[in-house]
Amino acid sequence: MLPRLSIEQLLACCASRRWALRMDAAAPYPDVAELLATADAELAALGWRDVTEALAAHPRIGQRPTGTGQEAEWSRHEQAAAVGSDAELAAANEAYERKFGRVFLISAAGRAADEVLAESRRRLANNEVAERDEVRRELAAIVRGRLARCAG
């Protein structure tokens, strides 16, 4: 049986309060596989408003988080490889935000800046429906990585 994660730990993994409360209600988890499976299911069940609540906690890609909490520390670590091309990343962020009205979200862990930039440019061609699907996949990847670190 995994140790129970606090609401604060869950919110550091995903800043959707609804998601954190549902994850807490389903605890305890027998193992990491069940924790991650539940996380995936709960993320998939979130309404778009809850997803945007989670997105609001994420810094712009390429922009170093300034907070002191666990989520900011993880964001700094996840984006460590996505340095360089700062002006291009800033321009890509602005173009994405103009089109979609939200921060560009990508699971940046282990991705170089040029790969992140290419993904940002590719995703600008998406329509809103396709982009929401991509945002959900990227959010799930980020959450899974953070949960694995919490549980492991």
Solvent accessible surface area in square Angstrom, and as a share of the most:
residue,aa,sasa,rsa
1,M,158,0.71
2,L,31,0.16
3,P,107,0.67
4,R,135,0.49
5,L,22,0.11
6,S,48,0.31
7,I,41,0.21
8,E,126,0.56
9,Q,75,0.33
10,L,4,0.02
11,L,35,0.18
12,A,11,0.09
13,C,0,0.00
14,C,0,0.00
15,A,21,0.16
16,S,0,0.00
17,R,119,0.43
18,R,118,0.43
19,W,0,0.00
20,A,0,0.00
21,L,90,0.45
22,R,86,0.32
23,M,0,0.00
24,D,36,0.18
25,A,85,0.66
26,A,49,0.38
27,A,17,0.13
28,P,74,0.46
29,Y,17,0.07
30,P,73,0.46
31,D,68,0.35
32,V,51,0.29
33,A,73,0.56
34,E,80,0.36
35,L,3,0.01
36,L,27,0.14
37,A,56,0.43
38,T,22,0.13
39,A,0,0.00
40,D,50,0.26
41,A,63,0.49
42,E,35,0.16
43,L,11,0.05
44,A,78,0.61
45,A,65,0.51
46,L,5,0.02
47,G,39,0.37
48,W,43,0.15
49,R,208,0.76
50,D,16,0.08
51,V,1,0.00
52,T,49,0.29
53,E,73,0.33
54,A,0,0.00
55,L,4,0.02
56,A,88,0.69
57,A,40,0.31
58,H,18,0.08
59,P,32,0.20
60,R,80,0.29
61,I,8,0.04
62,G,25,0.24
63,Q,95,0.42
64,R,99,0.36
65,P,16,0.10
66,T,132,0.77
67,G,37,0.36
68,T,138,0.80
69,G,44,0.43
70,Q,77,0.34
71,E,30,0.14
72,A,14,0.11
73,E,96,0.43
74,W,22,0.08
75,S,4,0.03
76,R,84,0.31
77,H,122,0.55
78,E,16,0.07
79,Q,11,0.05
80,A,55,0.43
81,A,47,0.36
82,A,0,0.00
83,V,80,0.46
84,G,38,0.36
85,S,48,0.31
86,D,95,0.49
87,A,85,0.66
88,E,79,0.36
89,L,3,0.01
90,A,44,0.34
91,A,59,0.46
92,A,9,0.07
93,N,5,0.02
94,E,80,0.36
95,A,25,0.20
96,Y,0,0.00
97,E,42,0.19
98,R,182,0.66
99,K,102,0.43
100,F,19,0.08
101,G,66,0.63
102,R,31,0.11
103,V,22,0.13
104,F,3,0.01
105,L,5,0.03
106,I,7,0.03
107,S,22,0.14
108,A,3,0.02
109,A,59,0.46
110,G,75,0.72
111,R,57,0.21
112,A,49,0.38
113,A,7,0.05
114,D,99,0.51
115,E,81,0.36
116,V,0,0.00
117,L,9,0.05
118,A,60,0.46
119,E,38,0.17
120,S,1,0.00
121,R,130,0.47
122,R,112,0.41
123,R,0,0.00
124,L,43,0.21
125,A,92,0.71
126,N,22,0.11
127,N,98,0.50
128,E,66,0.30
129,V,111,0.64
130,A,39,0.30
131,E,0,0.00
132,R,87,0.32
133,D,68,0.35
134,E,19,0.09
135,V,0,0.00
136,R,68,0.25
137,R,146,0.53
138,E,23,0.10
139,L,3,0.01
140,A,21,0.16
141,A,46,0.35
142,I,12,0.06
143,V,0,0.00
144,R,90,0.33
145,G,29,0.28
146,R,0,0.00
147,L,0,0.00
148,A,42,0.33
149,R,100,0.36
150,C,34,0.20
151,A,22,0.17
152,G,95,0.92
